[in-house]
Amino acid sequence: MSTAEKQDLNRPLITVSVMAATIMQALDSTIANVALPKMQGTLSATQDQMAWVLTSYIVAAAIMIPLTGWLAQRFGRKPVFLISVVGFTITSALCGIATSLPEIVVFRLLQGISGAALVPLSQAVLFDINPPENHGKAMAVWGVGVTMGPIIGPALGGWLTDHYSWRWVFFINVPIGILAYLGLSLSMPNTKKIISNFDFFGFGTLALGIGSLQLLLDRGELKDWFSSTEILLYALIIALAFYLFVVHTLSWRRPFLSPALFADRNFLTANVFIFLIGVVLFATLALVPPMLQNEMDYPVVLTGLVTAPRGAGTMLAMIVVGRIMGRLDPRLIMGAGLGLTALSLWQMTHFDLLMDEGPIVYTGILQGFGIGLSYVPLSTVAFSSLPSHLRNEGTAFFNLLRNIGSAIGISIVQTLLTQNTQIMHATLAEHITPYALQHPALSASPINLTDPVGLRLLNGQLTHQAAMIAYNNDYQLMMIVTLAVMPLLLLLRPPVHGARAAEMAVLE
């Protein structure tokens, strides 16, 4: 897009409309989780069956994200974006009126297919409508939508479910989608169409590998991982599909995913970063709410209130980064963000069952601020030297790796949580004797080992303590991962600014 074309754009309207679509899609990745118990009763389904309400959406979105780049090139970015918004809005309404489990699973599948393009295309749009010197501010705005959705999703979903109905978890997307469509149709510019043959084999092998990976991660814990034939079959499909995809990409003349993407050092390194940030960001989001509700008896609404300040920390970081991006080396900002994230995770390793809301709030703010400091410079640096004709593919792959990282991170921490809870329960139980129960700490509520009620009470306390230790071990693991990724900052190059950036923009 030329400089003259950029000056004629209604940037505020485009930005608001794009971010409305982004937040709508980002919200839906977590907002339905807290409504599952209510949905289960309405639809007369088992817990195992209800998992498909989440899995169908995640798998469909994961498969369709890589296709976003080709669709935007072949048909133009604006039509693809508008069709995605319309499809996501309509399928959200259909999910809200579903009356059976098969219906809602099918509608969630279609919702995932429709919404997959929204986040990567929104990132590409904000890059293209802003000059290079404002890319940091643009990514700060984009980062708010991407990170705030998963943070406020559980709280908003819990409030809507408690005060209205689980159906409003989906109905809330309808007015947002309508406003986003109207804004985009009036203001969003289209891009040039690039006619190219579609690489069916490349897309097929990548989609098969990603879909099988999502199913493996989602059902692995339920099926006891590799002791299950189903999980072994998924693993075999993943290995074969990704092997064929890599070989095909390196040998085919016009592969589905351009190898030129990975010739850019910044883009390649940034994808490693976003994968690991996805692990830390979403794994923490998956751990804290159930810890508060299951181990500390927090109601859903209170859980949302004490975790919401994390979003305030992220938003504050986005504001700060938007102001300092052009003045400081983004690698220094990212280093500070990762350091604060690691510090917050270290503080979380000291959580205990008797603490009040204070540690949850201030560690959430600190971690949200750290993630925000890391996310914006990373998004800017990743595409700073990538040619504009590769931007659609690049943003799709960037967001795909973030999603895969989050899925793997959540799967790992949940598995470790289950295993470590059992291990710590057995370890704590070894030290339980009639003499130990006479400890002053237990004198206020003595437990009678000869009474079945007393034994159940003791077992419950042991389980809570064991689970708390397991949660702390997960936080420690994520702290180590955060510290381990920091040396990769040395591989990044700062983005081009000033005259050189303007020259590159003209050449593109």
C-alpha positions, 0 to 999 in steps of 0.5 A, spaced: 500 500 500 502 506 497 503 512 502 498 516 499 493 511 499 495 510 507 493 517 508 486 517 505 484 511 510 480 512 516 484 509 521 480 510 527 474 506 524 478 501 521 482 500 527 476 499 532 472 495 527 478 490 526 479 490 534 472 488 535 472 482 530 479 480 534 476 481 541 470 477 539 474 471 536 479 471 542 473 471 547 470 465 544 477 461 546 475 461 553 468 464 555 465 458 553 469 454 558 466 456 565 459 455 561 460 447 560 457 445 567 450 448 565 450 446 558 451 439 560 445 439 564 441 443 558 443 438 553 443 432 557 450 430 555 456 427 559 463 430 561 466 426 556 461 428 550 461 436 553 469 436 551 467 436 544 464 443 544 471 445 546 475 441 541 471 442 535 472 449 535 479 449 537 481 443 532 477 447 526 480 454 528 487 450 528 486 447 521 483 453 518 489 458 520 494 456 515 489 457 510 488 464 511 494 467 508 492 463 501 485 465 501 487 473 503 492 473 497 487 469 492 480 473 493 483 479 497 483 481 504 477 485 505 472 479 502 475 474 506 475 478 513 468 480 512 465 473 510 469 471 516 465 476 521 459 474 518 460 467 519 462 467 526 456 472 528 451 467 524 454 461 527 455 464 534 447 465 534 446 458 532 450 455 538 446 460 542 439 456 540 442 449 539 438 444 543 442 438 542 449 436 543 450 434 536 447 441 534 452 445 538 458 441 536 457 442 529 455 449 530 462 450 534 466 447 528 463 452 523 464 457 528 472 455 529 472 455 521 469 462 520 473 465 526 480 462 524 482 468 519 480 474 524 486 474 528 491 473 523 488 478 518 487 483 523 494 483 525 496 484 517 491 490 516 494 494 522 501 493 519 498 495 512 494 501 514 500 504 519 507 507 517 513 503 519 514 508 525 507 507 528 507 499 527 509 499 535 503 503 537 499 498 532 501 492 535 500 495 542 492 496 540 492 489 537 496 486 543 490 488 547 485 485 543 489 478 543 491 478 550 485 481 553 480 476 550 482 470 554 483 474 560 476 477 561 473 471 558 472 466 564 469 472 568 465 474 563 462 467 561 461 466 569 457 472 570 453 471 563 452 464 565 450 466 573 445 472 571 442 470 565 444 463 561 449 459 558 446 461 551 448 469 552 456 466 552 454 466 544 449 471 543 454 476 546 458 476 539 452 478 535 452 485 536 459 485 536 459 482 529 454 486 526 458 493 528 465 490 526 462 488 519 459 495 518 465 498 520 469 494 516 465 494 510 465 502 510 472 503 511 477 497 510 481 497 503 482 491 499 488 488 497 491 486 490 489 479 488 495 474 487 492 468 483 496 462 484 495 454 484 493 451 491 497 446 494 492 441 496 497 436 498 501 441 502 495 444 506 492 437 507 498 434 510 499 440 514 491 440 516 492 433 518 498 434 522 495 440 526 488 437 527 491 430 530 496 434 534 490 438 537 486 431 538 492 428 541 493 434 546 485 434 548 484 427 549 491 425 551 489 426 559 483 423 558 485 416 555 492 416 559 496 418 553 500 413 550 497 407 553 491 408 549 491 406 542 487 412 540 493 416 542 498 412 539 494 413 532 494 420 533 502 420 534 503 416 528 499 421 524 502 427 526 509 424 525 507 422 518 503 428 516 509 433 518 514 429 515 511 429 508 509 436 509 516 438 510 519 434 505 514 437 500 515 444 502 522 444 501 521 440 494 515 443 491 516 449 486 510 453 489 508 450 496 502 452 500 507 455 505 513 459 502 520 457 505 522 465 504 518 466 511 523 462 514 529 465 511 528 472 515 532 471 522 527 475 526 521 472 523 524 465 525 526 467 532 520 471 533 516 464 532 520 460 537 518 466 542 511 466 540 510 459 541 513 459 548 509 465 550 503 462 548 505 456 553 506 461 559 500 465 557 495 460 556 497 455 561 497 460 567 490 462 565 488 455 565 491 454 572 489 459 576 481 459 575 481 452 577 486 453 583 481 458 586 475 454 585 477 447 587 482 448 592 480 455 595 472 455 594 472 461 590 465 462 587 466 463 579 464 471 579 469 472 585 474 468 581 473 473 575 474 479 579 481 477 582 484 475 576 481 481 572 487 485 574 491 481 570 488 484 564 489 491 567 496 490 567 497 488 560 493 494 558 498 498 562 503 495 559 500 496 552 500 503 553 507 504 556 510 500 550 506 504 545 510 510 547 517 507 548 517 503 542 521 508 538 525 510 543 528 504 546 531 497 543 525 492 543 530 487 545 531 491 552 523 492 552 522 484 551 527 482 556 524 487 561 517 483 560 520 476 560 524 478 567 517 481 570 514 475 568 519 470 571 519 474 577 511 473 578 511 466 576 517 465 582 512 469 587 506 464 584 510 458 587 509 461 594 502 460 593 498 457 599 491 455 601 491 460 607 493 466 603 488 472 601 486 475 595 492 480 595 497 475 592 493 473 586 491 480 584 499 483 585 502 477 581 496 477 576 498 485 575 505 483 574 505 478 570 500 481 565 504 487 565 510 483 563 507 479 558 504 486 555 511 488 555 514 482 551 508 481 546 508 488 543 515 488 541 515 481 539 509 482 534 513 488 531 520 485 530 517 479 527 514 483 521 519 488 521 523 486 515 518 481 512 516 483 505 509 485 505 507 480 500 508 475 505 505 478 511 498 474 510 502 468 510 506 470 516 501 473 520 497 466 519 503 462 521 505 467 527 498 466 530 498 458 529 504 457 533 501 461 538 495 457 538 499 450 538 504 453 544 498 454 548 495 447 547 501 444 548 502 448 554 495 447 557 496 439 556 503 439 559 501 443 566 494 439 566 498 432 566 503 434 571 498 437 575 494 430 575 500 426 576 504 431 581 497 431 585 497 423 586 505 423 588 504 429 593 498 425 596 502 419 597 508 423 600 504 427 605 500 420 607 506 417 609 507 422 614 500 421 617 500 418 624 496 419 630 502 423 633 502 427 627 495 429 628 496 432 635 500 437 632 498 444 635 496 446 628 491 441 628 489 442 635 483 446 633 479 441 629 482 434 631 481 428 627 479 421 629 482 416 625 477 411 627 471 415 625 470 414 617 468 421 617 474 423 620 478 419 615 474 423 609 476 429 612 483 428 613 483 425 606 480 431 603 485 436 606 491 432 604 488 432 597 488 440 597 495 440 600 497 436 595 494 439 589 497 446 592 504 443 591 502 441 584 500 447 582 506 451 585 511 446 581 507 448 575 508 455 576 516 453 577 516 450 571 513 455 567 518 460 570 524 456 568 521 456 561 521 463 561 528 464 563 530 459 558 528 463 552 531 470 554 538 468 551 534 468 544 533 475 544 540 476 542 538 473 535 533 478 534 535 484 530 532 491 532 526 493 526 528 498 521 526 506 522 526 512 519 528 513 512 530 506 511 523 504 513 520 509 508 524 507 503 522 499 504 515 501 504 516 505 497 519 499 494 514 494 497 
